[in-house]
Amino acid sequence: MKKILVLLLLIGFGTSVDAQMRRGGDPLRQSRIPQQPQEPTEEQKEEYARKMKERQEEYLANFITTLEADDFQKEIIKQNLNSYFEKKIAIYKLPFERSIQRQDAIKQLDDTHFKELETLISEKDMLKIKEMIKGDFNENEVKKKKKKKRRKKDDKG
């Protein structure tokens, strides 16, 4: 009984070793270890940063169209939002010992950054800004409304 058990273990071990040798035995084959992704070049980093800046401008432009403020107020809001996003990115780049410290810093930024705007704009617009900061702004709805307006103008013209 013991001999059969030892024999079965040796056969199992032997087939395992044989399978490994067949897979990696040919030195001309590339290793099956997955290759790690390469670091992006400076050019790729600049291109990505440029695209992100364009996307941010488009997002803010779509958001600002939903506000009921006049042009001067909208420009102030746009500048304030741009500075908010720059500060938020800077917070994410800072090293923190704990993630809760980063969350506290972002919460403090959310609470204090728009204090000056509260006196300049309506409460309704301020609520929209706070919702946008939380991530509740649906840009797709704004894009759909723009398309509908364009279609109506094309149909009339």
Secondary structure, 3 states (H helix, E strand, C coil): CHHHHHHHHHHHHHHHHHHHHHHHCCCCCCCCCCCCCCCCCHHHHHHHHHHHHHHHHHHHHHHHCCCCCCHHHHHHHHHHHHHHHHHHHHHHHCCCCCHHHHHHHHHHHHHHCCHHHHHHCCHHHHHHHHHHHHCCCCHHHHHHHHHHHHHHHHHHC
